[in-house]
């Protein structure tokens, strides 16, 4: 019984930290908002923030770690008979679904990352991790090919580029 209440409390506290952070980012700006401001608005202690987010940047991208884990598990669960490119495209759709689950938040995050250079850099590191995950999977699947590494790297980069193009188009439209 204690575990269930703890599990339901954690997401609520995490979500309240995210909501407080974005409210402040939108009102004051990202650079002008401190972690102390966020925890004060959320009504929790500073340690609670760092239990969920290693840094202020991480609160802007709260769902990517889970999505990367989901993508990795999805790819690892593929059968030998699965077409690797179909599987990689389906994995990229997992990321798109993550954005589509909360269009308002996704659009706010997009606008914020356009305004704050440090967040764009952080976002690039996240994108690189998605590309690496896809490339690792494809390199394994195409290990027996002479051009397997090159093919895997190019294919992973192409899928990520296509995904990002479609995602930015959707975000610029306001999530429509």
N, C-alpha and C positions, 0 to 999 in steps of 0.2 A: 504494500500500500504506500509506504514512504517513497519507493522508487517511482511509482506512477505520478505522485504529486511533484517530485523533483523533475521528472521528465517534462511535465506540462509547464512547470515554472520556468525552466531554462529557456525554451523557445520564446515564451512571453517576455522574459527579461531581454533576451537577445533582440527580439523584434522591437521592443520599446527603445533600446539603445540605437538601433538603426533609424527608427522614426524620429527620435530626438536629434540625432546627428543630421539627418537630411532637412529637418525643419530649420535647424540653425544654419546649415550650409546655404539654404535658399534665402534665409532672412539676412544673414550677416556676411556670407561668403565663406568659402572653405578655409582660406588662410587665416581669417579672423576668428575662427571657431577653434576652441581648445578642447581637449579631452575632458578637462574639468567642467567646461560649459555643458558638454554632452551629458555627463553623469549627473550634473545638477538638475538639468531639465528632465532626465529620465528618473530621477529620484533614487539613484543607487550610488554605491561607493565606487571609487576609482578602480579598485581591484576587480570589481565585477566587469568593468569594461574590458580589462586586459585578460580576463578569463575567456572572453569570447573573441577578442580582436587583438592581435599582436601590435597593431598600430592604427593610427587615425585613417590611413589609406585603406586598411583592410575593411573598415566599416562601410566604405564606398562599394566594395566588391564582396559582399558577405556570402554570396552563393557560389563563387567559383571553385573553392576547394571541394565542396560536395559534388559539384558538376564534374570536375576533373576525376574525382574518385568514381562517380557513376560511369563516366566515359571509359575509364580504364577497365572497370569490371565488365562493361558491355563488350568491349573489344576482346577481353580475355575469355569471355564466354562464347566466342564465335566458334562455329564448327569448321573443320577442315574443308568442308564442301561449300562454305559461304564464299561468295565473291568478295575479295578484300576491298575493292573500291566501293561496292555497295555498302559494305559494313562500315567503312570510314565515313561515307556520306550519311548513313543512319546515325553514326556517333555524333556528327556535326549537328544533326537535327536535335539531338538531346540538348545542346547548348542553346539552339534557337528556341526550343520549348521553355527553357529556363527563363529567357528574356520575355517570352510571350505570356508567361504565367502572371506577371505583374507589369503590364505595359507602362503604367504611370511611373513606377519606380525606375524602370529601365530607361524611359525618356529623360527623367530627372538626372539619372546617373550619366547618361550620354551628354547632356548639356553641361553638367558639372565637369566632366572630363575634357570637354572642349575648352573650358575656361581656365583650367588649372594644369600647367605644364607638368608638374610632378605626378599628377594622376594619369596623364597620357603616357608617361614613362612607365608607371606601374602597370597600366593596362597593356602596354606592349609586352611586358614580362609575362603577363597572364596569357596573352595570345601565343607567345612563344612556347609556353608550356602545353597548350592545346596542340600546337603544331608538332611538338616533340612527341607527345603521346600518340598522335596519329602516325607519325613517321616511325616510331619504335615498333608499332604494330605491323606496319607495312614492310619494314625491313625484315622482321621475323618471317612474315608470310612469303616474301620474295627472296629469302636468303640463298636459295639455290640458283638464282639467276645471275648471270655475269653483270648485268646492269641493275641488280636489285636495289642496291643502296641509292644510286642516283634516281632510279624510278620512284622509290619510296619517298625520298626527300622532295622531289618535284611534285609528286602527287599530293603529299601532305600539305605542302605550301599552296598548291592550287586550290585544294578544298578549303583551306583556311581563308585564302584570299576571296574566293567566291562567297563563302559564308559571311565574311566581314562586309563585303560589298552589299549583299542582300540585307544584312542586319542594319547597316548604317542607313540604307534607303528606308527601311521600315521605321527606324528611330527618328529620322528627319521628318517623316510623315506624321510624327506624333504617336506612333504605335498603331497606326491604322493598317 
